[in-house]
Amino acid sequence: MPLYKTIVHNSDTQIFVWKISETEAALNATIQLQDKHLHRLNGMLSEQHRKGFLSVRKLLNEAGYTDFDLNYDTNGKPSLADGKHISITHSYDFSAIIVSSQNVGIDIEKQREKIIKIADKFIGSEADFLNIEQNYKENLSVIWGAKEALYKMCNSRSLSFKQDMHIHDFTQNINQGTALIDCKELNFGCKFMFHFETFENYTLVYALENE
Ligand SMILES: CC(C)(COP(=O)(O)OP(=O)(O)OC[C@H]1O[C@@H](n2cnc3c(N)ncnc32)[C@H](O)[C@@H]1OP(=O)(O)O)[C@@H](O)C(=O)NCCC(=O)NCCS
């Protein structure tokens, strides 16, 4: 399938989502890669990873870029040659990118029961508003996605998902919320806003620094 969805957050920030339903050969057919990225692709043991990687290049094309515009820092954070910010995510059948002139982060997750088992590892202050009886798995998926998106925006600082990242109660809102990173040890604090939506049992979250 080609592009699954485009979200125009505003004239500066766009999100592109791909549903990966092609074969690997079909995805590969039209894509040119930098040598270092070809090397990386060839080292991926899982077909699912290779398809996720290739579909991101399709999304780059949709956004007006190619693989040759994409670079990574030593921590794996991607950037674009024209100075715009980009964040990348893939999960099973979907991949997504967000492109903006401001710092942004994105995460897509398949909703799975497993998230309930690992909730204690990443839920901190959010326990105050979470209700086990009400959309628990869905709300945990939003919190996890928001924290992953924030992590991707924070230049690989060693932040604790549980202690340093605080997602404020979003459960009365349809698709957005606010968050705070407050890490005294690293003397780092920042406010964010995030947006989320679900489709086909996946949760997509993207975050921006609070405007
Ligand atoms: C790096 C990390 C955020 C990737 O998230 P993920 O859910 O495993 O995978 P996603 O598909 O959503 O994201 C992968 C993309 O993130 C991007 N990425 C990798 N490292 C990054 C970094 N340091 N900063 C920003 N973006 C990064 C890359 O673009 C990568 O895709 P690509 O290499 O194919 O281009 C994640 O592995 C991680 O380290 N999380 C923080 C630690 C953590 O999980 N703590 C849990 C506490 S309970």
The ligand as an SDF file (V2000), in Angstrom:
LIG
                    3D

 48 50  0  0  0  0  0  0  0  0999 V2000
   15.9270    4.5180   20.5910 C   0  0  0  0  0  0  0  0  0  0  0  0
   14.5010    4.1430   20.9430 C   0  0  0  0  0  0  0  0  0  0  0  0
   13.7670    5.3830   21.3910 C   0  0  0  0  0  0  0  0  0  0  0  0
   13.8250    3.5480   19.7080 C   0  0  0  0  0  0  0  0  0  0  0  0
   12.4770    3.2980   19.9620 O   0  0  0  0  0  0  0  0  0  0  0  0
   11.7540    1.9360   19.4760 P   0  0  0  0  0  0  0  0  0  0  0  0
   10.3520    1.9850   19.9780 O   0  0  0  0  0  0  0  0  0  0  0  0
   12.6050    0.7840   19.8670 O   0  0  0  0  0  0  0  0  0  0  0  0
   11.7730    1.9780   17.9180 O   0  0  0  0  0  0  0  0  0  0  0  0
   11.0930    3.0080   16.9200 P   0  0  0  0  0  0  0  0  0  0  0  0
   10.8720    2.2590   15.6810 O   0  0  0  0  0  0  0  0  0  0  0  0
    9.9590    3.7340   17.5140 O   0  0  0  0  0  0  0  0  0  0  0  0
   12.2610    4.0680   16.6940 O   0  0  0  0  0  0  0  0  0  0  0  0
   13.4040    3.7250   15.9900 C   0  0  0  0  0  0  0  0  0  0  0  0
   13.9820    4.9900   15.4010 C   0  0  0  0  0  0  0  0  0  0  0  0
   14.3350    5.8850   16.4580 O   0  0  0  0  0  0  0  0  0  0  0  0
   15.3660    6.7200   15.9830 C   0  0  0  0  0  0  0  0  0  0  0  0
   16.3730    6.7960   17.0260 N   0  0  0  0  0  0  0  0  0  0  0  0
   17.2610    5.8640   17.4090 C   0  0  0  0  0  0  0  0  0  0  0  0
   18.0320    6.3350   18.4030 N   0  0  0  0  0  0  0  0  0  0  0  0
   17.6090    7.5920   18.6460 C   0  0  0  0  0  0  0  0  0  0  0  0
   18.0190    8.6120   19.5690 C   0  0  0  0  0  0  0  0  0  0  0  0
   19.0350    8.4180   20.4050 N   0  0  0  0  0  0  0  0  0  0  0  0
   17.3660    9.7910   19.5600 N   0  0  0  0  0  0  0  0  0  0  0  0
   16.3500   10.0090   18.6880 C   0  0  0  0  0  0  0  0  0  0  0  0
   15.9190    9.0910   17.7760 N   0  0  0  0  0  0  0  0  0  0  0  0
   16.5520    7.8940   17.7780 C   0  0  0  0  0  0  0  0  0  0  0  0
   15.9210    6.1150   14.6860 C   0  0  0  0  0  0  0  0  0  0  0  0
   15.4960    6.9220   13.6120 O   0  0  0  0  0  0  0  0  0  0  0  0
   15.2580    4.7600   14.6410 C   0  0  0  0  0  0  0  0  0  0  0  0
   14.8880    4.2920   13.3590 O   0  0  0  0  0  0  0  0  0  0  0  0
   15.9530    4.0640   12.1720 P   0  0  0  0  0  0  0  0  0  0  0  0
   17.2620    3.7640   12.8270 O   0  0  0  0  0  0  0  0  0  0  0  0
   15.4060    2.9470   11.3710 O   0  0  0  0  0  0  0  0  0  0  0  0
   15.9820    5.3690   11.4370 O   0  0  0  0  0  0  0  0  0  0  0  0
   14.4460    3.0650   22.0700 C   0  0  0  0  0  0  0  0  0  0  0  0
   15.0290    1.8930   21.6510 O   0  0  0  0  0  0  0  0  0  0  0  0
   15.1050    3.5270   23.3550 C   0  0  0  0  0  0  0  0  0  0  0  0
   16.3150    3.4680   23.5090 O   0  0  0  0  0  0  0  0  0  0  0  0
   14.2830    4.0130   24.2970 N   0  0  0  0  0  0  0  0  0  0  0  0
   14.7810    4.6390   25.5140 C   0  0  0  0  0  0  0  0  0  0  0  0
   15.1170    3.7100   26.5730 C   0  0  0  0  0  0  0  0  0  0  0  0
   13.9380    2.9630   27.0250 C   0  0  0  0  0  0  0  0  0  0  0  0
   13.2390    2.3850   26.2640 O   0  0  0  0  0  0  0  0  0  0  0  0
   13.6890    2.9500   28.2850 N   0  0  0  0  0  0  0  0  0  0  0  0
   12.5500    2.2170   28.7800 C   0  0  0  0  0  0  0  0  0  0  0  0
   12.4000    2.5080   30.2210 C   0  0  0  0  0  0  0  0  0  0  0  0
   11.1030    1.5120   30.8670 S   0  0  0  0  0  0  0  0  0  0  0  0
  1  2  1  0
  2  3  1  0
  2  4  1  0
  2 36  1  0
  4  5  1  0
  5  6  1  0
  6  7  2  0
  6  8  1  0
  6  9  1  0
  9 10  1  0
 10 11  2  0
 10 12  1  0
 10 13  1  0
 13 14  1  0
 14 15  1  0
 15 16  1  0
 15 30  1  0
 16 17  1  0
 17 18  1  0
 17 28  1  0
 18 19  1  0
 18 27  1  0
 19 20  2  0
 20 21  1  0
 21 22  1  0
 21 27  2  0
 22 23  1  0
 22 24  2  0
 24 25  1  0
 25 26  2  0
 26 27  1  0
 28 29  1  0
 28 30  1  0
 30 31  1  0
 31 32  1  0
 32 33  2  0
 32 34  1  0
 32 35  1  0
 36 37  1  0
 36 38  1  0
 38 39  2  0
 38 40  1  0
 40 41  1  0
 41 42  1  0
 42 43  1  0
 43 44  2  0
 43 45  1  0
 45 46  1  0
 46 47  1  0
 47 48  1  0
M  END
$$$$
